[in-house]
Amino acid sequence: MVVLAIGGLYVGQSIISGVTFGALPSVLRDQGLPLDQIGLTYLAVLPWVLKFLWAPALERYRLPRTGASRSRSIVLVGGLISAIGLVAAGLIGPTHFVPLMAVLMVIAFATATVDIACDGHAVESLSERHHGWGNAAQVGGAYLGAAIGSGLFLLLVAGTDWTYAMIVMAILLVLLGLPFVLSPVRIPAGARTHQPSLRSALGRADMRKGLALAAIYAVTQKWAMSMLGPFLVDSGLDLASLGIVNGIGGMIVGFAFALLGGALVRLWGARSVMLLALVLQAAALSGLAAAAWAGEAPRLLLLGLALASSSGIMALGFVALYAQFMALSDPRQAGIDFTLLQCMDALVSMAGGIGSGWLSQHFGYGACFGVAAALAMAAVPAVIRLTRADRTSGKIEGEFVRQAGASSP
């Protein structure tokens, strides 16, 4: 029940990110907007970058010294704000860029706040042996939601209009949040006597290493992703076809590789899966760079490389990374710890999204994908170094959990 409830929230959150970062750049490019302006859509990541600022206050509110957990009320209010925001964005339309971005920022603030409560609930509710299912729900739900937000949404825009598509996304968001709102929640042991704080999180060496790992991994896996949609549009793919690829292809490939990633993490450990994903991502991005520099490539090849890079390989790697995040988080303040790691991911992703738009506008798509491929390979020794202490652990995330448990009173 816990996995189903948190999975619904992750799908809903990713519908919003799919609309904002997957579908919107393609719609804007179809409307003729320049790439450097399209890159500014990544400013909507800002609340996800800064959510660590209000995570301690929210965590103290969510886990009161007396009374029941308030996770469900946070999710309910945040979900309603997000749904209303999507309807407002539908009425504004895609051509009014500044007011549209303002609404998307409000939505991002609401969903980032909900995510703090959802992540905290996941860490404190799932036992170590169920972490794999939790990570699969996170990443698999994220890709399912992104497929809906960037795939189904584009199909609705192409077949009907922007406003109708946004209203449908708002309805889906509300429905996906219901399992969590209706599910029971509990406060973990020790939480009532522990004061959640950023100082407690940053004072742990493992968390500092985790922040470095999050930054490096975001560089290698996400920096080129914001330009994939515009690249395919400029390569002659229409919005309806792109919607089918992002929707059906992304859903199947992303979800399947999320499940595969969960299984491989249990068999090989998170470190090995992350390294595998880095090498595969470098290969896929190199192929996209070569296709962009050639100026003409078979459409099927482009779609295959795009799907492999943005759906399959990213899902594989991020299951392992999120297993690391979950295991690093102290259950007494899981919302803060997990949030810090995600904020580093979001900060680097936002900078890369804006930078990749500028790089593609001035130097071409080939330079954007080529630089990203080089960064992926350069990250391999850094990831090895940051995870070296866990070499003897068959399941890296399990070792982190045992360390965190040993440090708890």
WOPE-V121875 format. One line per field, one symbol per residue. ss: DSSP state (~ for helix, > for strand, _ for the rest). phi: phi as a letter, one per 40 degrees, with the letter a starting at -180 (. if undefined). psi: psi as a letter, one per 30 degrees, with the letter a starting at -180 (. if undefined). A space follows every 50 residues. Layout:
ss->???
phi->???
psi->???
This chain:
ss->_~~~~~~~~~~~~~~~~~~~~~~~~~~~~~____~~~~~~~~~~~~~~~~ _~~~~~~~~~~~________~~~~~~~~~~~~~~~~~~~~~~____~~~~ ~~~~~~~~~~~~~~~~~~~~~~~~~__~~~~~~~~~~~~~~~~~~~~~~~ ~~~~~~~~~__~~~~~~~~~~~~~~~~~~~~~_______________~~~ ~~__~~~~~~~~~~~~~~~~~~__~~~~~~~~~~____~~~~~~~~~~~~ ~~~~~~~~~~~~~~~~~~_~~~~~~~~~~~~~~~~~~~~~~~~~____~~ ~~~~~~~~~~~~~~~~~~~~~~~~~~~~__~~~~~~~~~~~~~~~~~~~~ ~~~~~~~~~~~~~_~~~~~~~~~~~~~~~~~~~~~~_~~~_____~~~~~ ~~~~~~~__
phi->.cccccccccccccccccccbbcddccccccgccccccdcdccccddccc cccbccccccccbccbgccbdcccccccccccccccccccccgccccccc cccccccccccccccdcccccccccccdcbcdcccccccccccccccccc bddccccccbacccccccccccccccccdcccccbbcccgccbcccaccc ccccccccccccccccccdcbbcccccccdccccchcccccccccccccc cccccccccccccccccbgcdccccdccccccccccccccccccgaadcc ccccccccccbccccdccccccccdcccccdcaccccccdccccdccccc ccccccccccccbgcdcccccccccccccdcccdccbccbccccbdcccc ccccccccc
psi->eeeeeeeeeeeeefeeeeeefeeeeeeeeffgkleeeefffffffeefef ffegeeeeeeeeilelalkgeeeeeeeeeeeeeeeeeeeeeelffieeee eeeeeeeeeeeeeeeeeeeeeeeffklefgeeeeeeeeeeeeeeeeeeef deeeeeeefcleeeeeeeeeeeeeeffeeeefllllklkfeffkjkleee effkeeeeeeeeeeeeeeefffefeffeeeeeefggkleeeeeeeedeee eeeeeefeeeeeeeeeefleeeeeeeeeeeeeeeeeeeeeeeeffklkee eeeeeeeeefdeeeeeefeeefeeeeffkkffheeeeeeeeeeeeeeeee eeeeeeeeeeeffleeeeeeeeeeeeeffeeeeeefgefgefkejeeeee eeeeeffk.
